[in-house]
Amino acid sequence: MLSFQDIIGHEQIKEHFQQAIENHRVSHAYILTGEAGMGRKSLANAFALTLLCEKGKSEPCMECHACKQVLSGNHPDLIYVSHEKPGSIGVDDIRTQINDTILVRPYSSYYKIYIVDEAEKMTQQAQNALLKTIEEPPSYAIILLLTTNQEAFLPTILSRCVQLKLKPLKDFVVKSYLTEHLGVPEADADVYAAFARGNLGKAISLASSEEFQLMRQEVMHLLKHLKDADISELLDYIRKLKEDSLDIYECLDFMQLWYRDVLLYKVTKDMNLLVFKDEYRAMNEISKNSGYDGLEKILEAIDKARTRLDANVNMELAMELMLLVMKEN
């Protein structure tokens, strides 16, 4: 578990929480929204840890009895709401874990904190049950709802919570974390950071993912040999992607990154601006042989393939149509 100063990025949210603690203006209910892997749990845990710390400062001391209890997962006033069914948080989960216990005063702290992860899974009845508690909470109670999608909440819940949205980190922040803390080579870190789109958790998992390495090798090979391949070879490539159970959407994202780099190189001739900095020969070759309108058509074809897959068009057909456009341009 991290303190605020150990969490990378999200400065505005950390500052919001720390000022609330310093000014004794902590709200009773918060919604933290962000993609999986962006740090919602880390922020919620850091907030809880700081609130429960006996020193009462805007950073936890990590030394006092309360901090040690939180760090070992044994603090009686920090409750993680769990749910029986994997797909939903039902009214009984909310009643038994929050409503029935919230009037019991904190055991050892000034606050009693409830953290509800995957809160978008609350059924409407569960949300209505929670609403009664949020409308008239005891002075010591704090409820943190963590979600990937706050649209799933009733307007009445939204209006009674402080809403905090996690923003993607800058690519250079993600890259420097990967190179400094995980020893990822710079050229690889560029690719993971660009691919993760500001989501540090996703970048970290890509760096250790064998599936991602396999996808990267196969798609790179395809992109570099596209011009020389005939139709039957392209069909073999598509079959191979399918046989290796690669995520086709990830393959498309990768291709899009690649052709954006080609386009950028064509405009600027500056390798330092690119994600694929170590692919000078391939970039140079493709940008020489493709016109601006051709590259735009390729990027459109990738978008079109995505749309076709969303509409359940046969994967092999969608990929074949896209690769033919790539080959022609």
N, C-alpha and C positions, 0 to 999 in steps of 0.2 A: 504493500500500500504506500502511495506517494503523498508527500505534502505538496502544497501549492507550488513551492519553488522548484520541485522536481518534475512538474508537468510541463511538457513542451508546448508552447503556444497558448492560445485561448486567453490572452492577457485581459481582455475586457470582462470575461466571465469571472476570472480569478479576482480581478479588482472589485467587481460587483460584490462578490461574496465577502471579500476581506473588509470592504468598507461597511457592509451590513453588520459584520461582527464588531468592528471597532466602534461604530456609532450606536450599537445596541438596537439596530433596526432590522432584525432578521424577520423575514416573512414566514407565514405558517405553511405555505405551499409553493413549490417550484416545479416547473416543467423544464427538463433539459432535453433538447432535441438535437439529434445528429446521427449520421450514418453509423452502423456498427464499425467499431475499430477507431472511432475518432476521439474517444476519451471521455464519454459521458460518465462511465462508472468511476474513472479516476477522479474526475472533478467532484462527483457526489461524495465519494469516500473522503477526499481531502477536506471538503466542507464539514462533513460529519466529524472527522478526526479533530479538526480545529475547534469546532463548537464544544466538543466534549473534553478537550484538553483542560487540565486544572489551572493552567497559567493564564487562560483567558485572553491570549494575544491573537494577532491575525495570522500567525503561523503556529502549527502544533509543536510542542517542545520535544516530542518523541520519547521523553524520559519518565514522565509522571505515571502514576498507577493507571489513570484513565486511558492515556495514550497506549500504554502497553496492553491494556485489555482490548482496545479497538484493534491494534495491530495483530493480536493473537486470535481475533474473531470471537472474543468472549465478553464484549461489553453489554450489560443487561439493558441499557437504554438505546442501543442501536439495533433496529429490527429490519431484517431483509425479508420482504414479503415474497413467499414462494407460492407456486400454484400447482395443483394436482394434475390438471389436464394440460398436455403440452401446448395445445393450440389456443387456450383462452384462460383468462383470469375471471373466475366466476364470483357471483355475489357472496357465496359462502366463504371464499378465500378472503375477501375484503372484510366481511363481518367478523370472522373469527380472529383474523390476524391484526386488524386495525381497530374497527369500531368497538369490539368487546374489550380491548385492552387499553385504549387510549386514555380512558379516565383514571386508570391506575397511575398514580404520580411516578415520576422518574425515581429509580432506586438510588442512584449515587450522583446524578448530574443535575444541572439546571434544565437541560433539554432532554426530550425523548424524540428520537429521530426514526422515521420510517422511510426505507428506500424501496420503491417499487420499480423493478427493472421490467423491460418489455411491456410498459404500461399501456401501449396501444392495444394489447390483447384483452383489456378489460371489457366485459360485455356491458351492454347498456344498463342492465340492472346493477352490475357491480359499480359502474360509474355513479349511478343515482345513489347507491348506498354510501359511496365515498363522499359525494357532494354534501350530504347532511353533516358529515364530520368536518369537511373543509369550511362549511358556512359558519359553524360555531365551534372552533377548535379550542381546547384548553390552552392557556398561555404558554405552556412549555412544549407544545407539540409542533413538530416540523415534518412535513411530508414531501418527499422528493420523487417526482414521477419521471422516469427515464424512458425515452421513446425514440424510435426512428421516424415516427409519423404522427405529429400532433393533430393532423386533420381527423384522426380517429376519435378525438375527444369531443364530448358534448360542449356546445358553446358556453354553458353555465360553468363547466369545470375550467375551461380556458380563461374565462373572465375573472375567476377567483385565484388564479395562480400567477406568479411572476414567471414569464416565459423567457427562457434563455436559449439562444440557438447557437450551436457550435459551427464555426466557419472553417472551411478547409485551410490548412497551413500552406505557406508559400513553399514551392518546390525546393528552394535552396535550404529551407529549414529541415525538411524531410531528408534531403540528400546529406546534409552535414551530420544529422543524427546517425544515418546508416553508415557513413564512412568513419565517423569518430567512435561511435559506441559499438558497432557490430563489425567493424573492419571490412565493410563491403568495398570492393574496388570502385573507383570513381565512375568509370564508364557504365558499370552495372547499376550503381546508385542513381545515375541520371535516368536510366530506363525505369527503375522501380518507382522513383519519385514522380515521374511524368505519368506513369500508368496508374498510380494510386490516387492521383488528383487531390493531393492535400490531405489524404487520410493516412496518418502515421501508422496506425495498426495494420492497415492493408499493405503498406509498403514493407513493413517488417515481415509479414507473412509471405509476401511475394519473394522476398530475399531467401527464404528457406524452402520455397515450394518447388518440388521436383517437376510437378505438372507444368508450372510456369516456364521452367528452363526448357522442357521438352517442346512446349508450344512455341517458345521464342526461336529455338533452333529450326524447327520445321517451317515456321512462317518466314523466317529470314531466308532460308534456303529457297523457298518458293518465290519470294519477292525478287531475289537476285537472279533467278533463272527463268523468270516469267517470259521474257522476250524470246528465248531460244526454245521454249517448250512447245510441243504441238498439243493439239486438243486431247489426244489420248493420255499424254503425260499429265496434263492438268487434271483430267478426271481421276487418274491414279492418285495425285496429290490430295484431291478432295476425299477420296476413299480412305486414304491414310489418316487424314485428320479425324475422320469419323471412327476408324478402327481404334485409334489411340484415345478415344473418348475425350478429345480436347473440347474445351468450352468455345463454341463457335463465336459467341459474342466477344469473348476475349481476343480471339484471332482477329476479328474485325477491328476492335479497338487498337490492336497492335499495328495492323495495316494502316489505319488512319494516322497514327503517330508517325509512321514511317514516311507516308506521302506528304504529310504536313512539313516534315523535315526537308524532303526533296524540294518542295515548293519554296520553303524559306531559304534553302541554299541557292536555289535558282535566282531568287531576288537579291540576296545579300552577298553571296559567295563567302560567307563567314561561318566556318565550322564551329566556332565557339558558341554560337547561338543555338546549336542543335542538341537534340536529345541523344542521337546516335553519333556522338563526336568521333568515335573510332572507325566509322564506316566511310572514310573519305572517298575511296575508289568507287564504291557502289553509288554513293550520292552523286558524285561528279558525272559518272557514266549515265545514270538515269536522267539527271537534270539536263544533260546535253541532248539526250535523245527524245525528250518529251517537251511539248510546248506548254505554255501556261493554261490554255484552254483544255488541253489533254489532261493535265493534272487535276484541274477543276472537275472534269468529267469523271476521273477515277474516284475522287473524294465523294462525288454525288452517287457513284455506283455503290460505294461502300455503305452509304446511308440507305440507299434503296434496298440493298441486301438485308440490312437490319429490319427495315419495314416489312419486307417479304417474310422473313423468319417470324416476326411478331404476328403476321397474318397466317401463320402455319403453312406457308408454301414449303414444298419439299426442300430440305436443306441442300441436297446435291444440286438441284436445279438453280436455287438462289445463288449458290457459290459459283456455279458454272457461268451464269449470265454475268456476274460481277467480274470474274477472271477474264472473260472475253473482252470486256470493256477495257480492263487494265492492259491486256495484251495489245489491243489496237492503239492505245494512246501512249 
